[in-house]
Amino acid sequence: MLSKRPFFGVMSILLLGLLVACGDPTATSVPATPVPTNTALPPTATAAPTTTVATTTTATTNPPTTTTVVPTTAPATTEAVSPVQVVWKSSGDPAKPIVHPFSLAVDSQSNICVGNIDTNQIQKLDSDGHLLSVIGGPGKEDGQFNFKASANATEVVVTTDAQDNLYVADLNYRVQKFDKQGKFLLKWGSEGKGDGQFQGPIGLAVDSQSNIYVSDILNNFIQKFDTTGKFLAKWGSLGTDDGQFKKLATIALDKDGNIYAADNELNRIQKFDNSGKFLAKFGDKTQMNGAVGTAIDAQGNIYVSDKGSILKFDGSGKLLGQWGKFGSGDGEFSYPTALGIDKQGNIYVADWMNSRVQKFKSR
């Protein structure tokens, strides 16, 4: 077991990413990385509420543009020419603000689902950043979440399939599946290192056959399940060789079903086929600084978030562009974690310590 350290701390332990998409909640109990049990929240994090919210609201005004204060000890800034422009930034509805978003995903309707650490909830936003609904709350029952198991450990990860079913993994050491209306369908998993078990689930992805892949930052392996949650395969271990990880972060799939996995400590991306066979790798510490979030666009370009910037690579691993620096202004980030891309190619970034989501359009 790794020792507990601050999220994106001195040893650059990062967590989670994610992808999501959800529908309006209709079930009585409805549903989401932050950081595994070895990663602590920053001192600015707030306690999770004790009540469960499962309501639907539609904002009538433009998304708020206020942001939180960044940490006093910031990593070195990354200056780069931006290949994108900011469309909007949203801190959510004033009554239900976005609080430390760690996981994010985009559904087929370009709605964004955001996993919030401190509230143990998933918020659904439309493509303009307006709040549509809130799902979940703290607990261990069906439709409830444990994004923060203690003051020193957090975890939340989400993704969706082609039917906009929502999958959520958390520190209840399980994956829950919901339909697009937010109705609970099934769950699987337990705590441990065996087949179908989790210790620090940090990434989720679904292929065209609705197989589900889960990356685990503490077990340093990727597991594959069928649509019912039946265990199919796993690969990976602790190490620096091909197919091994030091701190396995989020995963993303390309149109051919290949899996791209980020390594937070080795600052590289590894590519596998859907059976776990190692295919390629790219990236190093000269390019990345705490790789965590991953997303792939329709052209097969790979986007990676690190402590203060977003990097874009082509399918062969060639760096195409980079933007962002540490800060709270437009196009700046304070530990960007999850990434999502809609059908129009717009890029959404969960800006973790700024407690907001930013939307970018490629120039």
N, C-alpha and C positions, 0 to 999 in steps of 0.2 A: 504494500500500500504506500502511495506517495504521501509525503508530508503535506500538511495544509499550508497554502500560501495565498497571498492576495491575488485576486483576479487580474490578469495582465500585469502581474507584479514584477519584482526585480528579476525573477527567474523566468519571466515571460510565459507564465501558465495562463492559458486562455481557455475560454470555453465557448462552447457552443455556437452553434448556428442553427440553422433551421430553415425550414420552409413551411408555409401553411396556407390553408384556405378553409373557410368554414361557412356554414349557413346560419340562418337565424335559429336560435335555440327554441325548441318546442318541448323537449323532454323535461321531466321534473328534476332530473339531475343531469347537468350537462358539463362539457369539458371545462397540454403543452409542453435553449439550453442555457439554462445558465450553467453554472459551473458544478463539476462533480465534487465529490466529498473531499477533494484535496485542494479546493480553490475557494478562497474567501471573498466575500463581497467587499467593495470599498467602504470606507467609514461613512460615506454619505447615504448609504442605502437605508430605506425606511422599513419598518415592520409591516408584515402582511396583515390586511384587515381580517377580522374574524367572521364577517358576514359573507354570504354567497350572493352574487348578483347574477341574474339570468333574465335580462330584460332587453328589449330592442328599442333603440332610439335613433333618430335621424337628425343630424346637425343641420341647421338652416343658415349658418354663417360659414365664412371661409375658415380653414384650419388655423388655429392659433400659431403664432410664430415665436412665442416665448420659449426660452431654453433654460436649462439648469446651469449652475456654475460648474466649470470643469475642475478636476482635482488640482490641488496646488503643486503636486509633483508630477509634471507631465513628461512623457517620453520625448525624445528629440523630434522636432517637426520634420515633415517631409514636404519639400517644395517641389511642385511638378506642374507642367502645363496641363490644364484640365481638358479632357476630350469630351466633356459633358457640360450641360447647363442645369442649374437647379430649377425644377418645376415648382415644387412646394416643399415646405417642412411642416410637420404637424406634431403637436404635443398632445393631441387628442381633444376630447370635449372637456371644458373646464370642470364639469361635475364628475367626469370619469377620465382623468388624464392618463396618458401613457406613462408608466413608471418602470424605468430600467428594462426596456424591451431587449430580450436576448434572442428570441427566435422569431422568424418571419417567413411567410410564404404567400404566393400569389395564386389565386384560383383561375379558372377558365374565364371568369367574368371580370378579371382584373381587380377583384376585391383582394384586400390584404389582410391576413390574419397575423396578429402580433401576440407573442407570448410574453406576458409581463411578470417578472420575477416577484415583485413585492406584493402583488394582489392575487397571485395564484389564479389568474384569469387569462383568457384569450379575448382580445378585442378585434372586431372586424371593422375595417375601414373601406370605404369605396375608393375608386381610383383618384378621387380628388382630395382624399384625406379626411373625409367626414366620417364620424363614428356611426356605425350601423347597429351593432349589437355587442353584447358582452356575454361570454360563456364561462361557466365554471365558478370555482371558489376553492378555498382550502379544505383538504380532507382526503380520505382514503376510499370513499365510496365511489361507485360508478359515476362518472361525470365530474369528479372532483380531482384536484391536483395538489401535488407537493413539489412546488418549484424551489422551495427553500426548506431543506430538511432541518437546518440549524442556522445559527448566526454565521457559521463558517462554510456552509455548503449550499449551492444552488444548482438547479438543473431544470431546463425546459427545452423541448425540441418538438417541432411540428412539421408536417408536410401534408400534401393532398394528392389524390390520384386523379385519373381522367374524368371520373364521375363526381369530382369535388367532395368525395368522402375525406374526412379529416382524421389524421393519425397524430396522437400526442404521446410522447414519452416523458417521464419525469422521475423524481426521486422516490416515488412509490415503486420503482423498479419494474415498470410494466409499460406496455403500449396499449393505448385505448383507441378504438375506432368509432367514429361518429359519421352519420350521413350528413348531407349538405344542409339539412335543417337543424343539425346539432343533436339529433337523437342518438343516444348511446347504442352501439351495436355489439361490440365484443371487446375483450381484453386478453392479454397474455403476458407472461413473464414473471420473474421473481428475482430476488437479490442473489448474486453469486457470480461464479466464473464459468459455469457450465453452459451447455447448449440451451438457448432460450432464456438465459439469465443475464442480468445487467448490474453494473456497479456505477457507471457514469455515462449514461446514454447522452450523446451530444450531437448526433446527426441522424436524419431520417431522409429516405428517398424512396420513390415508388417507380417501378418500370412499367412498360406498356402492357405487361401481363399481370399487373397488379401485385407483383412480388414486392415485399417491403424489405429495405436494407436499413440496418441500425448500426451506427458506429459508436464505440464505447471508449472514452478517454482514459479510463482506469484499467480496463481489461486489454486495451490496445488491440482489439479485433473488431471486424465487421461481421455481422450476422445477416443471413438472408432467410426470410419467411414467406410462405405463400399468403394468399389473401385472407385465409382463416386464422393466420397466426402460427401455422405449423412450421417448425424449424426445418430448414432445408440444407444450410451450409454455413460455415464460418471460416475466416482466414485472418492472419495477422498475429503478431506477437511483439513483445518489447524488444527493441533493438534498432540498429541503423542500416541493416542490409535491405536489399530490395524486398518488398512485401512486409517489412517490419516498421514499427512506429515508436517514437519516443513519447509523444503526446498527441494521439490521434484526435483530430477535430472533426469538422463537418464533412459531408459527402454530397456529391451532385452527380446526376446521370446525364449523358449525352443522348442524342436521338437513336443511337445504335445500342443503347443499354450498357455502355461502358461506365465504370464507376471511377470518379476522381475524388481522392481523399487528401485532405489537408493535414499536415503535421505541424502543430503549434510550436514545437521546440526545434525541429530540424528545418523548419521554414521551407518545405518542399511540398509538391503535389505529386502523388503517385496515381497511376492509371491502371485499372484492372478490367478484365472482361467480367461478364455477369456470373462466371463460375469462380471468380477470385484469382484467376491467373494474372500475374504481374505482366504489364505491357510496356510501361515507360514511366519516367519521372522527370521533373523539371523544377527549377527554383532553388534558391539558397539564401543564406542570411544577408548577402549583398543586395538582394531584391526585396525580401520580405522581413518584417519585424513582428513576429508573433502571428503567423497565419492562422485564421480561424474560419471565416465564412467563405462559402463557395457557391457559385451559380454559373450556369451555362446558357448562352443565348441560342437562337435558332441557327446561327451560322457556325456553332461549335466553338465559339470563343469562351474562354474560362475567366471568370472574375473571382478575385480573392481579396478578402478584407484582412488587414492587420491592425496594429494598434492605432494608427492614425490616418490610413489611406486605403484606396481601392486600386488594385492592379488588374490589368487586362492582358491576357495571353491568347495567342491563337492556338489551334488544336495541336500544333507541334511543340508548344511550350515557349514560343518566342514572345518576349514582352512587347506589347503593342502600345501601351499607354498606362498612365498612373495619374491619379488626382487625389487631392485632399491633403490636409495637414491637421495637426492636433489643435483643436479650438472649438468654439461654439458658434461661429458665424456660418453663413450659407456656404455649403460645400466643404465645411470643416467637420471633424469628427472627434469624439472622445470615446475611443474604443468601439469602433463599428464592429458588430458581430455578424448578424445574419444578412444575407442578400437574397433578393428575389427579382425576377425579370418577367414582364408580362408579354403578351403576344405582339405588342407594338414595339418591343425592344426597350421600353422604359425600365430603369433600374431603381429598385427600392432598397434602402439601407436602414437597418435598425441601428440607431446611434445610441448606444447603451447608456453611457454616463450622462449624455445630454437629454435623456428621457424623451426621445422623439424619433420619428421616421422621416427620412428625406427621400424625395423622388427626383430622379435625374433623367434627362433626355439626351441621347447621343447627338452630337453636333453633326 
